[in-house]
Amino acid sequence: MSGDLCYDILLRNLPYKLAGIPAAEFVTHLSRWLEESQYCDAPGALQMRTFIMNDNRNCFNAIGPGAARAMLALMYFIKGVPLGYTGMDNGHGFFVKKLNLARKEFPALCRGEALYNKAGESSSPKVFTVQRKYKKQEILGAINFSPEVVDVTLKLPSSFAGETQWTPVKDIPTL
């Protein structure tokens, strides 16, 4: 299947939304928006995902370092191509390197299907989940958008039942 690369201009506004509404409400709207936007894109189109442009410092100051790492993780786990700008990883270089390594190791993070509303359920409404599927590989990502550390229990999607082989993603820091 072929398609265009499209610049996802709307993702750029997410940090400012996160700064202005409670994390649980943000996660609800984010899941719905990502799920529904898949049906609006041209067939085969691939979104270039970024959340900052020329206002890196303003963005990071508005949301803080923990939320900035959550937004970086989001770029790497949702469907599309993470798009970085010079200086975007200031203070987060090691984290971005680990996210790049995870995408290299797990092709499901780069290709295939992305489920947002039907991904594993989290016991915390402040934790966003995304399920990625490609060939026989499935990945469940969980990203904490709360300003504090939360303990969560994830209810796995039914496709994870049975003879699922678990491969932990190593050395990616908790957000």
N, C-alpha and C positions, 0 to 999 in steps of 0.2 A: 504494500500500500504506500502511495506517495502522498505528500502534502506539503504545506508551507510551514515555515517557522514563523510564529506570530509573537510579537512582543506583548506580554501580559501586563498592561499598564495598570490594571485594577489592583493587582497584588501589591503594588507600590504603596497603596494607601493603608494597608493592613496594620502596620505598626501604630499609626495614629488612631485607628479604631480601637486597638488593644489598649492604648493608653487612656481611652475615654470611656470604656464600658467594662463591667465585671468580666473576669476571665471565663466564667461559665456561659455567659451570654455570647461572648466572642466565639467560643468553641462551637456553640449551636449554630450560629450564623455562618461561620467558616465552613463547617461540614456541609450545610445546605448549599451554600454558594458554589463550593467546589464540585459537588455532585451534579447540580443543575447546569453548571457552565459547560460540562462535558457534552451536553446535548445541543449546545449552541455553537460549538466550534465546527468549522468546516471538516468534513471527513478527512482523516489523515493528518490534520493540522497538529503541530506540536508547539506548545507554549514555551517561550523563553521566560523563566521565572526569576524575578528579582524583587526585592522589597525596598531597595534604596537606589538613589541616583546621585545627584550632586549634593544632597543634604545629609550625608552619613552622620555627621556629628549631631545635627539636630534630631535625627531619627533615634540614634542610640541614647541621647540624653532624654528623649521623650519616654522611652520604654525601659531603659536600664539594661545592664549587661546580660542578665538572665533571660529576659524576654528577647533580646537580640539573638542569643543562641537558639532560643526556641524558633524564632523566625528563620534563622539559617537552616535549622533542621527541617523545617517545613518545606523550604525550597528544594531540599534534597530528597524528600520522601514523597511529595505529591508528583503527579504526572507532569512531565515537562523536563526542560533542560535548565539546571541552575545557572544563572547568569550573574557573574561577579564583576564588580567594578574595582578599579585601583583603590586600595585603602579600605575596601569593604570588610576585610578580615582583620583590621587593626584590633589587636587585643584578643582575637579569636582564631589566629592562624592555625594553632594545633588542632582546634575543634574542626575547622574547615578541612584540614588535611585528613582527619579521621572520617569525616563525612564522604570525602572523595574516595577514600579507600573502601568504604562500605558499598558505595555505588559500583565500584570496580569488582568487588567480590560477589555481589548479589545482583545479577542482571535484572531481576524483578523490580529493582528500584529505578531502572532506566527504561524499561520497555513493558509492554503489556497493559493489563487492566489495572485501574485504580478504583477502589471502593471507599467511599467516605461515610455515607449514612448506614451502610451495612457492614462496616468494619467491626472488629471486636468492641464490645461495650466496656466502658471504664466505670469503676465504682466512684470516680470523681468526675463531675461534670466539667472540671477545669482542664481535663486531659483529653486532647484531641487524638483520635485513632484513625489510621489509614491502613487499608489492606492492599497490598500490591501482589499481582499474579502474573507470572510469565512462564509458559510451558509448565513444568512440574514444580516450579518453585513458588512459594508463597511467603510473603513477609508481612508481619504486622508491626506497624510503627506506632508508638505512643509518645506524644509530645505534651509536656506540662506547660500550660500557659499561665499558671498561677504564679504570683510573685514569691510564694513560699514552696518549700519541698512538700510533696504529698505522697502518702502511701496509697497505692491503688491495687485493686484486683481487676484483672481483665477477664471478661467472658469471651472466650475464643469463638470465632465464627465456626459454623458446622463443618466447613471444608477442612478444618484443622483436626477433626476427629479421626480416630482410627490409627493407622500406622504412620503417623506424622513423625518425621525425623527432625529433631530440633537442633539447629545450629545457632549458638549464641553469637551475636555481633559483639566482638571483643573490643575493649579499649575505647568505647565511645562514652564520654562522660555523661552522667545524668544531668539533665537540665535543671 
